[in-house]
Structure formats: structure tokens, C-alpha cells
Amino acid sequence: MADPLTLGAFSLLPPISEGLIGAYTTESEVVEITKSCCPDLLFVTEDLEEGCGISLVRKTKLACPDTICLVFLRTETKSMVHHCIEAGAEGAMFVSSLGGRGDGDFMGALRKTLHGGIYYPRDVLQAADFANNPQHLLPSDLTKKESEVLSCLASGSTNKEIAERLFVSVETVKSHVSAVIGKLGVRNRQAAAVVAIQAGVAM
């Protein structure tokens, strides 16, 4: 984060402080850390004291593919959201929507992403304007059930939530998720969900 005072206050939050590796204001500091330690979670704003938060997400994903990246966006534009998603972030929130003033829910974002989901609330997706994107971005051999599961992934649903929504077992959902990941050629369910969002898939 660019503001040391905000960074300090954020670092004291109970869910963060318990497992905090470090708090930094520059891109280069975090890049250096990832050379020796891959964090479970990375929280970042797009504006840093030095460097760029979106660039940091991209570099972190290259060094530590399994690190979950959540981005706090001050710039509420279509291009900024697109850059965030293309960088591989599992979630993004507009700063203006946090604290009960909008769709942003920090604790909800933590819960979703730590359970294998993604977190792009309604206001962020509306700004991204993916609704009219061509679904030919998706493989043609996805089955109807796999497409339904992918749609659920795009909404950030867990396996249990998908099972309840589609009236199937959790094991069946796991099987469909594995098939979707394989057909999309991505690393994990979060990456599959990002592809779905880019293709305008929502449920």
C-alpha cells in the first residue's frame, strides 16, 4: 500500500496480524520477499509508494502461483478491473465500497478466496462490463453440467455451495471442476473462474 499509516492500521486487523509475514509500501520489497518465501495471501492496492500493485500481482503469480492475491482498487474503471483480472488476482474490491458503503466485503473476500473461490463483487463486475464478451472464449467441448459448474465458479461458490445449487454430491462437483480445469488448460479453480468472468459467464 502507498500510505504507511493505512498499511499500519490494516496490518493490525486480527485476521491479518496473526500470520503476517511483512508489510511494505513498494513493489520491489515484496518481489524480494517472494524469492525466499511464498505468502498464502497478498493484499495490495494499485497505487504503491514505488511500483505498481497490478504489476506486483503479475510478478507474484509468476514466482508463487498459489499465492492468493486480493487487490483494493481506488481507480474504478473498466481498464483497471481488466488489468487486475488479467494479472491473475483472485479478488478485487473498490476502496469506496468498503465499510458498508457498497458491495465490498473484506471478510467475505477472505472467506471466498481461502476456500478456493474468487471475489469480484457486483460493482466491480459491472465496471468490467464482461457481460457482452463472446463465450467462444470457452472450449466447445464443455458439457452442460460443466458449464453450469463453471458459472458457479465465476460467482465464487465453494464445492459445497455448487453441490447444493445443482443438486449433486460434492464428489460429483469435484469431478466436474477437475474436468473444467483440464479443458480450460488452467492451474486451478480460481484461474478457471477468472476465464469464466472474462467470457461473460455469470449465474
DRENDO-1510 file (C-alpha; in Angstrom, 1 decimal, always signed):
<recs>
REC; n; res; u; v; w
REC; 1; MET; +0.0; +0.0; +0.0 .
REC; 2; ALA; +1.2; +3.5; -0.7 .
REC; 3; ASP; +0.1; +5.1; +2.6 .
REC; 4; PRO; +2.2; +3.8; +5.5 .
REC; 5; LEU; -0.5; +4.9; +8.1 .
REC; 6; THR; -3.2; +2.9; +6.2 .
REC; 7; LEU; -0.8; +0.0; +5.9 .
REC; 8; GLY; -0.1; +0.0; +9.6 .
REC; 9; ALA; -3.7; +0.1; +10.6 .
REC; 10; PHE; -4.5; -2.7; +8.1 .
REC; 11; SER; -1.7; -4.9; +9.5 .
REC; 12; LEU; -3.3; -4.7; +12.9 .
REC; 13; LEU; -6.6; -6.4; +11.9 .
REC; 14; PRO; -6.9; -9.7; +13.7 .
REC; 15; PRO; -7.2; -11.9; +10.5 .
REC; 16; ILE; -4.1; -10.3; +9.1 .
REC; 17; SER; -1.8; -9.7; +12.1 .
REC; 18; GLU; -1.9; -13.4; +13.2 .
REC; 19; GLY; +0.0; -14.7; +10.2 .
REC; 20; LEU; +1.6; -11.5; +8.9 .
REC; 21; ILE; +4.9; -12.0; +7.0 .
REC; 22; GLY; +5.5; -8.4; +6.3 .
REC; 23; ALA; +4.0; -5.0; +5.4 .
REC; 24; TYR; +5.6; -3.0; +2.6 .
REC; 25; THR; +4.9; +0.1; +0.5 .
REC; 26; THR; +7.0; -0.7; -2.6 .
REC; 27; GLU; +6.8; -3.3; -5.3 .
REC; 28; SER; +10.5; -4.2; -5.1 .
REC; 29; GLU; +10.3; -5.1; -1.4 .
REC; 30; VAL; +7.6; -7.6; -1.9 .
REC; 31; VAL; +9.3; -9.1; -5.0 .
REC; 32; GLU; +12.4; -9.6; -3.0 .
REC; 33; ILE; +10.4; -11.4; -0.2 .
REC; 34; THR; +8.8; -13.8; -2.8 .
REC; 35; LYS; +12.3; -15.0; -3.8 .
REC; 36; SER; +12.6; -16.8; -0.4 .
REC; 37; CYS; +9.1; -17.2; +0.8 .
REC; 38; CYS; +5.7; -17.6; -0.9 .
REC; 39; PRO; +2.9; -16.0; +1.2 .
REC; 40; ASP; -0.5; -17.6; +1.3 .
REC; 41; LEU; -2.1; -14.2; +0.8 .
REC; 42; LEU; -1.1; -10.9; -0.8 .
REC; 43; PHE; -3.1; -7.7; -0.2 .
REC; 44; VAL; -2.2; -4.8; -2.4 .
REC; 45; THR; -3.5; -1.5; -3.8 .
REC; 46; GLU; -2.9; -0.5; -7.4 .
REC; 47; ASP; -1.0; +2.6; -6.2 .
REC; 48; LEU; +2.2; +1.9; -4.3 .
REC; 49; GLU; +4.9; +4.2; -2.9 .
REC; 50; GLU; +7.1; +2.8; -5.6 .
REC; 51; GLY; +6.0; +0.5; -8.4 .
REC; 52; CYS; +2.5; -0.7; -9.3 .
REC; 53; GLY; +0.2; -3.1; -7.5 .
REC; 54; ILE; -1.1; -4.8; -10.6 .
REC; 55; SER; +2.5; -5.4; -11.8 .
REC; 56; LEU; +3.2; -6.8; -8.3 .
REC; 57; VAL; +0.3; -9.3; -8.6 .
REC; 58; ARG; +1.6; -10.4; -12.0 .
REC; 59; LYS; +5.2; -10.9; -10.7 .
REC; 60; THR; +3.9; -12.7; -7.6 .
REC; 61; LYS; +1.9; -15.1; -9.6 .
REC; 62; LEU; +5.0; -15.9; -11.7 .
REC; 63; ALA; +7.1; -16.6; -8.6 .
REC; 64; CYS; +4.4; -18.0; -6.4 .
REC; 65; PRO; +1.4; -19.3; -8.4 .
REC; 66; ASP; -0.5; -20.5; -5.4 .
REC; 67; THR; -0.4; -17.1; -3.6 .
REC; 68; ILE; -3.9; -15.7; -3.3 .
REC; 69; CYS; -3.9; -12.0; -4.4 .
REC; 70; LEU; -6.6; -9.5; -3.4 .
REC; 71; VAL; -6.5; -6.0; -4.8 .
REC; 72; PHE; -8.0; -2.8; -3.3 .
REC; 73; LEU; -8.8; -0.5; -6.2 .
REC; 74; ARG; -9.1; +3.2; -5.9 .
REC; 75; THR; -9.5; +3.6; -9.7 .
REC; 76; GLU; -12.9; +2.4; -10.6 .
REC; 77; THR; -12.5; +2.0; -14.4 .
REC; 78; LYS; -13.1; -0.8; -16.8 .
REC; 79; SER; -9.5; -1.0; -17.9 .
REC; 80; MET; -8.2; -1.1; -14.3 .
REC; 81; VAL; -10.5; -4.1; -13.5 .
REC; 82; HIS; -9.4; -5.8; -16.7 .
REC; 83; HIS; -5.8; -5.3; -15.8 .
REC; 84; CYS; -6.4; -6.7; -12.3 .
REC; 85; ILE; -8.1; -9.9; -13.7 .
REC; 86; GLU; -5.6; -10.4; -16.4 .
REC; 87; ALA; -2.8; -10.2; -13.8 .
REC; 88; GLY; -4.4; -13.2; -12.1 .
REC; 89; ALA; -5.8; -11.7; -8.9 .
REC; 90; GLU; -8.3; -13.9; -7.2 .
REC; 91; GLY; -10.3; -10.9; -6.0 .
REC; 92; ALA; -10.7; -7.1; -6.2 .
REC; 93; MET; -12.7; -4.5; -4.3 .
REC; 94; PHE; -13.3; -0.8; -4.8 .
REC; 95; VAL; -12.0; +1.1; -1.8 .
REC; 96; SER; -15.0; +3.3; -2.0 .
REC; 97; SER; -17.3; +0.3; -1.5 .
REC; 98; LEU; -15.7; -1.0; +1.7 .
REC; 99; GLY; -17.0; -0.3; +5.2 .
REC; 100; GLY; -20.7; -0.9; +4.5 .
REC; 101; ARG; -20.8; +1.7; +1.8 .
REC; 102; GLY; -21.2; -0.7; -1.2 .
REC; 103; ASP; -20.6; -4.2; -2.4 .
REC; 104; GLY; -17.1; -4.6; -1.0 .
REC; 105; ASP; -16.8; -7.1; +1.9 .
REC; 106; PHE; -13.3; -7.7; +3.1 .
REC; 107; MET; -14.1; -10.6; +5.4 .
REC; 108; GLY; -16.3; -12.1; +2.7 .
REC; 109; ALA; -13.4; -11.9; +0.2 .
REC; 110; LEU; -11.1; -13.7; +2.7 .
REC; 111; ARG; -13.7; -16.5; +3.2 .
REC; 112; LYS; -14.3; -17.0; -0.5 .
REC; 113; THR; -10.7; -17.0; -1.7 .
REC; 114; LEU; -9.4; -19.1; +1.2 .
REC; 115; HIS; -11.9; -21.8; +0.3 .
REC; 116; GLY; -10.9; -21.9; -3.3 .
REC; 117; GLY; -13.3; -19.3; -4.7 .
REC; 118; ILE; -12.8; -15.8; -6.2 .
REC; 119; TYR; -14.2; -12.5; -5.1 .
REC; 120; TYR; -15.3; -9.9; -7.7 .
REC; 121; PRO; -18.4; -8.2; -6.2 .
REC; 122; ARG; -21.2; -6.8; -8.3 .
REC; 123; ASP; -19.9; -3.3; -8.6 .
REC; 124; VAL; -16.5; -4.5; -9.8 .
REC; 125; LEU; -18.0; -6.8; -12.4 .
REC; 126; GLN; -20.4; -4.0; -13.6 .
REC; 127; ALA; -17.4; -1.8; -14.1 .
REC; 128; ALA; -15.6; -4.5; -16.0 .
REC; 129; ASP; -18.5; -4.9; -18.4 .
REC; 130; PHE; -17.8; -8.5; -19.4 .
REC; 131; ALA; -21.5; -9.3; -19.9 .
REC; 132; ASN; -21.3; -8.9; -23.7 .
REC; 133; ASN; -18.0; -10.8; -24.2 .
REC; 134; PRO; -18.1; -13.7; -26.6 .
REC; 135; GLN; -18.4; -17.1; -25.0 .
REC; 136; HIS; -16.4; -18.7; -27.8 .
REC; 137; LEU; -13.5; -17.9; -25.5 .
REC; 138; LEU; -14.5; -21.1; -23.7 .
REC; 139; PRO; -13.8; -24.6; -25.1 .
REC; 140; SER; -16.6; -26.0; -27.3 .
REC; 141; ASP; -16.4; -29.4; -25.6 .
REC; 142; LEU; -17.7; -28.3; -22.2 .
REC; 143; THR; -20.7; -30.3; -21.2 .
REC; 144; LYS; -23.9; -28.6; -20.0 .
REC; 145; LYS; -23.1; -29.6; -16.4 .
REC; 146; GLU; -19.5; -28.5; -16.7 .
REC; 147; SER; -20.7; -25.1; -18.0 .
REC; 148; GLU; -23.1; -24.8; -15.0 .
REC; 149; VAL; -20.2; -25.6; -12.6 .
REC; 150; LEU; -18.0; -23.0; -14.4 .
REC; 151; SER; -20.8; -20.5; -14.0 .
REC; 152; CYS; -20.9; -21.2; -10.2 .
REC; 153; LEU; -17.1; -20.9; -10.0 .
REC; 154; ALA; -17.4; -17.4; -11.6 .
REC; 155; SER; -19.7; -16.4; -8.8 .
REC; 156; GLY; -17.1; -17.5; -6.2 .
REC; 157; SER; -19.1; -20.6; -5.0 .
REC; 158; THR; -17.4; -23.3; -3.0 .
REC; 159; ASN; -17.8; -27.0; -3.9 .
REC; 160; LYS; -20.5; -27.4; -1.2 .
REC; 161; GLU; -22.4; -24.4; -2.4 .
REC; 162; ILE; -22.2; -25.7; -6.0 .
REC; 163; ALA; -23.5; -29.1; -4.9 .
REC; 164; GLU; -26.4; -27.6; -3.2 .
REC; 165; ARG; -27.3; -25.3; -6.1 .
REC; 166; LEU; -27.0; -28.1; -8.7 .
REC; 167; PHE; -28.5; -30.9; -6.5 .
REC; 168; VAL; -25.5; -33.2; -6.9 .
REC; 169; SER; -22.9; -34.5; -4.5 .
REC; 170; VAL; -19.7; -32.7; -3.5 .
REC; 171; GLU; -17.7; -35.5; -5.1 .
REC; 172; THR; -19.5; -35.0; -8.4 .
REC; 173; VAL; -18.7; -31.3; -8.2 .
REC; 174; LYS; -15.0; -32.1; -7.6 .
REC; 175; SER; -15.1; -34.3; -10.7 .
REC; 176; HIS; -16.7; -31.6; -12.8 .
REC; 177; VAL; -14.3; -28.9; -11.5 .
REC; 178; SER; -11.3; -31.1; -12.4 .
REC; 179; ALA; -12.7; -31.6; -15.9 .
REC; 180; VAL; -13.3; -27.9; -16.4 .
REC; 181; ILE; -9.7; -27.0; -15.2 .
REC; 182; GLY; -8.3; -29.6; -17.7 .
REC; 183; LYS; -10.4; -28.4; -20.6 .
REC; 184; LEU; -9.5; -24.7; -19.9 .
REC; 185; GLY; -5.8; -25.6; -19.5 .
REC; 186; VAL; -5.5; -23.6; -16.3 .
REC; 187; ARG; -3.8; -24.3; -13.0 .
REC; 188; ASN; -6.7; -24.2; -10.5 .
REC; 189; ARG; -10.3; -23.4; -9.9 .
REC; 190; GLN; -9.6; -19.7; -9.3 .
REC; 191; ALA; -7.9; -19.4; -12.7 .
REC; 192; ALA; -10.9; -21.2; -14.3 .
REC; 193; ALA; -13.2; -18.7; -12.6 .
REC; 194; VAL; -11.2; -15.8; -14.0 .
REC; 195; VAL; -11.5; -17.2; -17.5 .
REC; 196; ALA; -15.3; -17.6; -17.0 .
REC; 197; ILE; -15.6; -13.9; -15.9 .
REC; 198; GLN; -13.6; -12.8; -18.9 .
REC; 199; ALA; -16.0; -14.8; -21.1 .
REC; 200; GLY; -19.0; -13.1; -19.6 .
REC; 201; VAL; -20.2; -16.2; -17.7 .
REC; 202; ALA; -22.2; -15.5; -14.6 .
REC; 203; MET; -25.0; -17.1; -12.6 .
</recs>
